[in-house]
Amino acid sequence: MVKRLRFHVLMGLMLVLMTNVYAQAPLPPANLVVRAGLDGGAVLRWGSTANTIGYKVYRAIDAAPFELYGEVFHREFIDWYVFPGRVFHYYVTAANLHGESGPSDTVDFHFEADHPKPHQGVITGRVIDSLSGLPIQNAVVRFFTNAGMWTERTHTDSGGVYWVPLDTGNYIVQARAVNYFDEWFNNVKRLENATVIHLHQDTVTAGFAMHLVPQPIPVTVTGTVTDSVTGLGIPNAFVAFLRPLRYLRELEAITGIFGGFPFERCILPELGELQGAVWFGRTDSSGNYTAHFISDQHIRYIAIAVKAGYIEKFYNNKYSPLDANRLFLNHDTSGINFALLPNPNAVNTLSGTVSDSAGDGVPSFLMLFRKTIFGRYPVRFRMTDSLGNFEFFHLVAGIFYIKALPVSDYAPAWYSQPACGVYNWKNADSISVSGNISGIDICVGPASVSGCGGIAGEVVLGGGNSPLAKKTSTASSGLQGVTVLAVSNTTGQVVGYDVTEDDGSYSIEDVAADSYQIVIDKVGYSAGSVPTFTIADTNNYHVSNTSLTVSPDVTTGVVDGKRNLPAEFRLDQNYPNPFNPSTQIHFDIPKASLINLRVYNLIGQEVAVITNTTFGAGSYTVKWNGADFYGNSVSSGVYLFKLVATPLDGRESQFTQVRKMMLMK
């Protein structure tokens, strides 16, 4: 069973870093309603309000005065901390940079759980710190049937006490809290060792003594953001260090808060709202930045740099958070640098909405891929607003594809005009961009969780029929950035998903007893089969150490030129040289590696991305015909082509080599 990591709650306030302003304060939200949640708590929803950045929720208990209780960026708020015998009052306001609206109508909520119903019993208990013995407030306590089905969830009060009426039967109980390891009753770490509670029409006590995870440490990270054309530092560029998607989803499972803690969010120009930002700030006049934050010793982070007028980049020249380098920041670190490419001379835009089948907007991560002669490459990253709206700017004319990864309980999906919930890149619809394209609406389907089981393992690069796959090393290599979905064979719905980390690992949690197909999605790769795993209801709740093998598709323009594996990395001179209009570039790699091959002009400006994907060990020849990846004309002159090879096994450092070539028209 893959253990979940817990997070250290950072102190701070949510900052809004946004240059785009609205004309006036928004109007009050309308149609505020409250109801009891299926999994407990009070669920508030309200209508949308124009010119709004976010919403503020105010709460009063009984006759006490109203106080600010929470801030959200979407039109829903769940108050888990409601208890029997009290009346809770709520109203909501809308806010933007010009101010806050007046209050909405007030709604009242009475938590009716004072007495168990006939044929019910009560499970109650106290959750404490194992060392100090002090109560843990707001711990999540979850109840499962003996078949692994999730039936109820509640939270502890200020004294660490919880109390839940349940139908008679057999239950397994789990406690979760931020900064603590998960505990199963009776104080065990593994589900299969949990004590089953036999509940009759009585009261059963189940207490927990939880253990703290190792405490996070303060770190300092420094670096520089430069212009890739001039090499000069870029002042006032935004830099952010983010939690990867897996950790945001784990945090959501503990707290019920979509997108991470509210104070770990920031809004950046043209990019949107980033979730899980443990630090964000700006560069100084020389393009340098210094980040100070509390780093969890068990979490890897990703870093991004953004500046108006430039294409945003993740660390190490990555354009997607799924493939972004993971940074293990357990000590002070320097040299986390970014070289940003200026926006191309293009004014095309692409806009639309991410929503569910009912038309409700779903806040999401968005990745834009461009079609090239060498395949599809990620070129831009965006976040939607709280209503699921998005827009990409400064796009060159061409063919594009969009993938959405919701921050809430929905499954990832590609844009497909007639379908909802398209999970594989091969089924995505293309978008021809020339001018301003709007109405690109991406429909996402639910990914509901309902159990205490899990499926975990790794995705490895394996064999296949393409020349590239045939040269793959016999040693397994974990593949990063693969979306792995569990689809129920009973309902046909996605019940959970994960995205592989840099070691190829994935972990799909909180699934019920059932049979599941495992579907994978990564541009340029295909699975040889669709395996089926079964979560049993006889204490066999977890399937672990599963290995899913994927193979790269045939890469146009790449030819395997040798039978024997090369002994060393090497980049050969292009042939012919000089050339017009195309030339061939040959390189050798002795082991499976991520190959980044790009063309630059003599002032350092990036002209083309020839390839940026994984290759197996072997010798390869690629063809470059002078087509510009960014839409600017390529004139006669001397150019540089640069190979960066990153071995997938992590045992060697990167190999880099640069050569010159001449285009004569």
N, C-alpha and C positions, 0 to 999 in steps of 0.2 A: 504494500500500500504506500502510495506516495504521500508523504506528510505535507500538510499545508503550512506555508510560512505565514507568520503574523507580522503585523506592522507596528512601528513606533509612531505614535500620534505626535506630529510636530506642532509646536505652538506658533501661532501667527494669525493674521487676518487675510482674507481673500482680497487680492489686489486686482484692479481692472486696468490693464495696459492697452489702451485703444485710442487711436487717433481719430477715428470716424465718430462724429457726434450727431446727436439727434436734435431736432429743432426745439422740443419742449418736453416737459415731464409727461409720462403716459397717463392714460385714464385708469381708474380702478378696475381690477378684474371683475368679471360678471359670472353668474351661474356657479358660485362656489357650492359644492356638495361634499358631504362626508358620509362614509359608510364603514362598517366593520370589514376588515380584510379577511380573506379566506385563510390566511396564515396568522391571523392575529393583528392587533394594532388598529389605528384609525387611518383610513385612506382618504385624503383630500384631493379633489380635482376641480379645475375651474377653466373658464374660457380664455382664449388668447387675447392679448392686448397689443395694439400696434406700437412700434417704436420702443420695444422693451428689451432690455438686456437680461434681466432676471427678476425673480419674485422673492418677497419676504413674507414669512409665515409668523403670525403672532398667536400666542396661546395664553389662556387664563384657566385656572382650575377653581371650580366652585365660585366663590365671591372674590377671589384675589384679582388684582389688576392685570391687564394684558402686558405681556413682555415679548420682545423679539425672540423667536424660538428656532428659526431656521431660514436658510437662504438656498434657493434652487434656481436652475436655469431651464427647467421644463415645467409643465403644468400639472405636476403631481407631487404630493408629499405624503410620506408614510410616517405617522407618529407611533412608534412601537411602545412608547412608555405610557400606556394607559392602563389603569388598574380598577378593580371593582370598587363600587361605593362612591365614586367621584364623578362630577360632571365637568367635561372639558369643552371650552369655548374657543373658537378659531375665527380669524379673519386674515385676508391676504392683501398685500399691496404689490404694485408693479414699480420697477425702478429702471432708470437709465442714467447717463452721465449728467443729465440736467436736474435730476431729483427723483422723488418718490411720490407715487400717486396717493390719493386718499384710500381709506379702507374699503374693502369689498363688504358685502353683507356678512353678518356673523352667523355661524352655524354651531350647533351644540352636539356633543357626543357623550353618550352614557354607556360605559362598558358593562354589559350585563353578563356577568359570570360569577355572581355571588354564591350560587348554590348549584351543585351538580344535578343533572336531570336524572330521571329513573334509568336504571341500567347503566349508570356511570359511577366511576370512582374518581379519586383525586390523587394526582402525583404532585408532591411538593418537596421542597428542599432548599438548601442554602449553598451558595457558591462562594468560596473563600480563596484567598491566596495561601498556597501551601506553606510558605515560610512565615509570613506575618500573622496569618489567621484572620486578617481583615477581610470584610466583605468586598466582593467585586460587583459593582453596580453596572447595569446595562449588559451583562453577559447574556448571550443568546443560548437558550435551552431548546433543543429540538427533540421531537418524539417520533419514533418510527415503529410501525408494526413489525412483527417478527419476520414478515416477508420482505422487509426492507423498504416499505412504502412510507413516505413522509406524510404525517397526518396533522401535525400541529407545531407551532413555534411560539415562544414567549420570551420575555426579557426579565432579568432580575431587577428588583427595586433597590433603593438606597441602602437597604440592609443586606443585599445579596440574596434575597428570598424570591422564589417563584412559586406559583400555584396554578395548576391547570386541571379542569375537569375533563375526563376522557371516557369514551365507551369502555366497558369492561373487555379485557383481553390481554394479550402479551405485548410488551413494549420494550424497545431499546432506547436509551436516553443519552444524548450527547450535549456537552457544554462547550461553547466557544466564547472567547473574549480577545479583544485586541491586546497584543503583547504577551499572550499566553498560548501554550500548546493546547490543541484540542484534547478533551477528556471524554471518555465513555464511562458510563456507570458500570462498575464501581471502581473509579480511579485507575483506568487502564488506557493505554494509548492506541491499542488496535481494536478494531471493530469485532473481530472474531473472538476476542477475550472478554467482551462486554457481558455483564450480568443481565439476564432477561428479567424484567419486572412482570409479575403475574398480578394484574389489577382486577379486583373484584369490586363490589359496592362498598368500598372502604377507602382509607387514605394510606398511601404508601409514601415513605420519605426516601428521597434519593439525593444525597448531597455530593458536592464536588470540592476537591482541594486542588486547584490548578497551579501549574508550574510556569514560571516566567521563561520566555525565550531569552537568549543572550541579548544584553542590552546594546542598542545601536551606538555608534561612535561618531564624534564630530570629525568631519574631513574638510579639507580645502582643495579645490580643483581650479587650475588656471589654464588659460589658453588664449588663442588669438583668432579673430575672424578677419580674413583678408579677401580682397578682390582677386579672383583667379586670373584676371587679365593683366592688371597692373602690379599685383603683388603687394599693394599697399593695404594697411589696416583699415577696416571699415568701422567708423565710429557709430555709436548708438544702435548697433545691431543687437537683436534679442537673442539670448542663449537660454535654453531650458534643459534641465535634467529631469527625465520622466521615468515613472515605473512602467515596465512593459505590460502588455494587455493581460497576461496571465495573472499578475499580481493585483491588478485592478479588479478582475473577476473574483479572485479569492477574497479581497476586501469586501466586495459586494455581498458575498455569501455570508460574511460575519455580521455586517452592519445593516444590510438591506439598502445601502446608499449606492445608487448607480453612478459609475464614473469616479469613484474614490471620494476622499474627504473634500468638503466644500472649500477649505482653505488651501487645498493643493490643486487649484485651478487658476488658469490665467487666460486672458483673451489677447491674441496677437494679431496685428493688422494683416488682413487678407487670409490668414491661416485659420482663424476661429478660436474656439475655446479648447484649450489643452487640459486633459485630466491627468491626475497623478503627477503634477509638477512639484517635486521636492525642493527645487530652486529654480528661479528664473530672474534674469536681470539683463542689463545692457553693457555693451563694451564702452571703454573710455575713448578719448580722442585718438588713440593710437590703435584701436581695435582690440585691446586686451580686456579680459574679464577675470574676475576672481569670485568663485562660488564658494559659499560656506553653507553646509547643511549637515543634518544628522543622517548617516548612512547605516542602513541595516546590513549586518555582516553576511546575510544569507541571500541578498537580493542583488541582481545585476540591473544596471540602469541603461537607458539610451539617452543620447544627447542630440539636440537639434539647434541650428542657428537660422535666424530669420531676419531679413531686412527688406523693406520696401524697395523695389527696383531690382531685386535679385531673386533667383530661384532658391527656395529653402532647401537645406541639406541636413541630413543626419550625419553624425560623426563618421569619418572615413568614406566620404563620397557616396553615401547611400541615400536613396530617395523614398524609401518605404520603412515604416516602423517595424514591419515584420522581419525585414532583412537587416535592419540596423545593427551595428556592432553592439554587443552587450559589454558594459563596463563594470568590472568588479571593483568598486571603490571602497576598499576597506582600509585605506590609508591616504595621506595627502598625495595628490597626483597632479602632474603638469603635462603640458603638451597635448591637451585635447583641443586641437586646432580645426578650423573650418576654412575652406577656400570656396567662396560663393561665386557662382556664374551669373553675370548680369542677365536680366530678362531679355529674351530675343526681341528683335524689332517686329513685334506682332501684336495685334489688338484683338484677336479672336477670344471669345469667352464661351464658357460652357456652364450651364446652371440647371438646377432641378431640385428634387426633394427625395429624401429617404422616408418611407412610410410603410405601415403595415397594410394588410388587406382591407382594413376598415377605413384607411385614409388618414390615420393619426400619424403625425410626424414622429420619427424615431431618431434621436441624436446618435451620430455615428462618426467613426473614422472613415475617410475616403481615400482610396489610392487610384490614381489615374495612370493607365498604361498606354503607351503609344506603339502602334504597329510599325515595324521596320522590316527590312529584308532579312534580318537575322532573328526575328521573333518579336515578342512583345516585351517592352521594358518599362518599369515604373519611372515616371518622370515628374509627378507632382503628388503632394500630400495635402489634405485639407480636413478640417472638422466642420460638421454641419452646425447650425445654430440650434437653439433649444427646440425649434419646431421641425427640425430635419432638413432645413433649406441649405443649399450650398452653391458656390460659384467658383470656377477656376478662371484665372486671368492670364493674359499675355501668352496665349497658345498659338503655335505655328499651325498652319493648315495641315491636316492629316487625318488618319484613322485612329480612334482612341477606344478604350474600354475602361469601365469603372467598377471597382469592387468596394462594397460597404461592409464595415465591421461595427455593428451597433454596440454601444456602451451599456445597454440594458439587456433584458432577457429575450433577445432575438438572435437568430442565427445569421452569420455572414451571408451575403448574396451578391451576385453580379447583376449589372443592368441587363434586363431582357424585356423588351417591350410587351410581349403578350403573357409573360409568366411571372409568378411570384415565388421567390425563394429558389433562384438558380444558384446551385452550390459549386459547380465546376466551371473553370475558366473556358473550357471548350464549348460550352453552351451559351456563353455570353454574346449579346448583340453588339456589333460595332457601331461607332458613332462617327460620322463624317463631319469634321469641324472645318468650317469656312465661313467666317463671320461670327455673329453672336447666336449661339445655339441654346435654346431654353426648353423647358418641359421634359428634361431627362429625369424621369421618376423611377427610383429603384424600390421595388417591393421586397420587404424582408418578412420571413415567417418566424413564428415563435420558437424558442428553444427552452421549453419549460423543464424544470428540475423537480423531481418528486420522490427521491429515494436516498439511500445512504450507501449505495454501491459505487464502484468506480472501475474505469478501464484505463490502464496506463502502460506506457512502453516507449518505443522510439521509432522514428522514421529514418530509414537508411537508404543510401544511394546504391542501387543494385544494377543487375544486368538488363539487357533488352536487345532489340534488333538493330538499333542504330549503331553506326560506327563509334559514336561517342560512348554509348553504353558498353560496347564490347571491350573498350579499353579501360573500363572502370577497375580500380584496384580490387583485389579479392578481399581485402580487409574492409569491414563495414565502416561507413562514414556517416555520422548523423547529419541530417539535412535540416537547416533552419528555415523558418518562415512557412512551414506547411500547415494549412488549416486542416484539422482532423475532426470530423463530425461523427457522432453516434446517432444512427437513425433506427428507430424502433421498427422491428419487423411486424409488430402487432398493429401499430397505428400509422406507420409510414412517416411520422413526424420526427424532426430533429429534437433530441432531448438534452443535448449538451455538446460542447465543442471545446477545443483548445488549439493553440498555435504553437508549433514546436519551437523550443529555445535553441541556442547555438550548439547544444550537444545532440539535437534531434529528438529530445524527450518531449512527451506530451502526457497530460493527465486530465481525463474527463471525469468529473466528480458528480456526486449527488444524483445518480441514476437508480431507478427502481429495478427490481427483479424482472428480467425480460430478455429477449434475444435481440441483438443489435448488429446492424451492418455498419462497418467503418468505412467512411468515404473520405478521400483526401483531395486537397485542392492546392496546387502551386503551379503558377504559369510556367510552361515549358517542360512539365513532368507529368507522367502517367503512372498509375498503379497497375501492376500486373493482374491483380484480382481484387475483389471486394470481400474481405474476410468477415466472418460472422462470429461474435462472441456472446456468451450467455452469462448473465448474472443470475445465479441460483438463489432460491429462498431457503437454503439450508446452511446458513452461515458461510457460504461461499460468495460473499458480496463483491469481492474485488478480483478482477482479472489483471495480472501484472506481467511485466517483462515481455509484452507483445512486441514483435518486430514487424513493421510494415515496410515493404520494399517498393521503391519507386524508381523509374528509369527516365532519363532525359529523352525528349522527343528528338527526331532528326533535326539537326540544325542546318539550315540552308547555307550553303557556301563553305561548309567545313568538311574537309576530307582527311581521313586517316591515311597517312602516307607511309607508315613503316610497320613491320610486323613485330620487331623487338622493342621493348620498352626502353626509352632513353635513360641514361645514367644521371643526367643533370638537367637543371632548368637552362633554357637558352632561347633567345630571340634572334632570328636570322635577319639579314638584310632583305628588304622587299625586292621582288622581281616582277616585271622589269623596273628599272630605275635609271633615268627618268621614265615617267609613264604618262599615258594619255589614252583613255580616261580612267582606266582601272589598273590595279596592281594586286599582287598576291603577297601575303605576309605569312611566314612559317615560324612556328615555335614548338619547342619540346618541353614536356613536363613529366618528371619521373613518378609522380604520385597524384592522386585525385586532388584537385585544387579549384578554388574560385579564381577564374581568369578575368581580369579587367584589362581590356585592350582599347586604348583611346588615341585619337589624333589631335594634335595641338598645332597652332601656328607659332611663329617665332617669338611672339610677345606673351605666350603662355595661355592664350585663349583656346578653350576647348572647341574643336571643330566637329568631331564625330565620336560616338561610342560604337565601336565595332562589335564588341561582345562584353557582357558582364554576367557570366553564368558559370556553373560548375562543369568541369571537364574531368573525365577519368584520365589516368596515366596514359601517355601516348604522344604522338607527333601529329600536328594539325596544320592545315593551311587554310587561311581565310582570305576572302577577296574583298577589296575595298574599291568602289567605283567612283569615289569622290562625292557621293551624295551626302548632303549636309544633314546631320541629325537635328539641328536647331533651326533650319530653314533659311540660313544665310548662304549666299552664293560662295562657292569655293573657287578662288582664282588661281592662276599659275603662281608657283613659288615653292619655297622650301617649307616642309612640314616635319614635325616630330611625331613618331608613334611610340607609345609607352606601354609596356607590358608589366602588370603587377599580378603576381601569382601568390595566392594565400593557401598553403596546404591545409586540407580539411582535418588532418589528424592532429594539428596543433603542435607537432614536434619540431618544426622548423619555422624560422622567421620568414617574412615575406621576401619574395624574389622580385627585384625591379630592374628593368633594363630599358634604355631609350635609344632609338636610332633615328637617322634623318632620311627623308625621301623627297623627291622633287617631282612636282606636277607641272607638265609643260603642255599648254593648250595651243 
